[in-house]
Amino acid sequence: MFWLLILIFIILSLMFLNLINQKDFITPTFLGLLSFLLASILILLNYNTWKVEINPNFVFIVILAVLSLIFGSYLIRLTRPKLAFITEKYHKKNSKITNINSKLINKYPTTIIFILSIILFILFAVLLIKEVGGLGGAGFSSFLRKIYESKFATEGGHFVFHQVEKILIAIAYINYFHLLNLIFFYKKKKDKNKKLLLTIIPILLTFVCIILSTDRNIILRYFIYALALWILFFQRSPRRTLRKSNRIILFSTAIIVIIMVLAFYALGKMKQYTSNLERMIGIYGGSGLYNFNLYVTDFDGINTYGLATFKSFLNVFTSFGLLDSKILIEEPGFITYAGNNGYVYSSNIYSSLQPFYQDFGLIGIFMFIAFIGFFLEYFYQKTYKHKYGFMWMFYSAFVYPTVFLSIADQFYARLHLGIVYELFWLVVFYYFTYGRWQIKYKKAMKRKKAMLKTEVIA
């Protein structure tokens, strides 16, 4: 227990320093530290139940990982040194600048998106029922279990079905962005309620489709996106100090996380999972990091040089016959044992650190984690420069790997065609709803400034 308490203390200290420095709850550094902190606390809470034995080398590796994340993030922040020391002042200045106006919001094709989402929802349901059949007298949970076991709704399933699903998800993302614009910036009260309703319904239809697809990770990613984007809007909106915003954000986030956990648990029950709430939280949130501790203890020292970290990427090439499938390595598999009190521990997640450590040892931990910090901090800093636009959506939509760091790799492991489709549809829908109008608006403003300059010179 001593080593675990040391680890928790170090992570808490780093989080405190980060908050003093950046004063933001959605920076890659803070979210990554929070991920490791919560996982460590869950291991501590299950210390006796899981018969926990902490390897000191594991503690050292986790500390190296969090320091690598900070190092990668700070490399980007060095290019903008003011942000490292006067974040609050920058926030105050930033919150007075708004690029969204009622004209842009009015141009959003609410009705077209609404109709499209209904058509896609029907197509989604038809394809699913055609493949796995209807309820057939069974209950709804049995129907979901049937879908889950059919593999039809997995990443390797039906191509058209998954494109429909990814388009619906993209609509849910862009509609949520539009929803926040309506809430924060739309001043016309006459038709606001109608616009809000037509914007929310496609999001709800997407949630129904996600529930039917039985993929709880999509729900989690959407929750993270929704929360991160709301924080960006709320924290940087005018007429509010950063300190006051952060107090409200902290309280609201706690409530939202509780709702998210309950929703995640309910979706598991709908698929006929037998775990209770306490076991579900412990196994999903804490077992990944603890399994890595066990993995480090039994590691044979044989490195795989990229085959573990880039397995999904390599799998794309093997599926097209460009690489021999024999180069793909197996996953570590389940760790299962029963405690003296009858508690059965069973988990097959090993945190994001496992493939990095398997590939290159400590160098892999430093290299791969630092790049995640570098990559995501780069786009986080872009949220200052490109306000209320696509960069806010992009960062919020793809910041989830930091939240999953202690659970499983969601950064390198998602380097496959699925992520390409997700990004493609997100870009397409943003361009045809907000993007092209913002481009025209910026060009018009530049022409106006140029004309004013010419008049002054004349």
RAWO-V865230 format. One record per helix or strand of 3 or more residues. SS is the DSSP state (H for helix, E for strand). FROM is the first residue (numbers start at 1). LEN is the number of residues. If there is no record, write none. Layout:
{{SS:FROM:LEN} {SS:FROM:LEN}}
//
This chain:
{{H:2:21} {H:28:18} {H:56:30} {H:87:8} {H:102:5} {H:110:23} {H:140:11} {H:159:27} {H:192:22} {H:216:20} {H:242:29} {H:277:22} {H:311:9} {H:325:3} {E:335:4} {E:344:4} {H:353:33} {H:390:9} {H:400:4} {H:412:3} {H:417:41}}
//
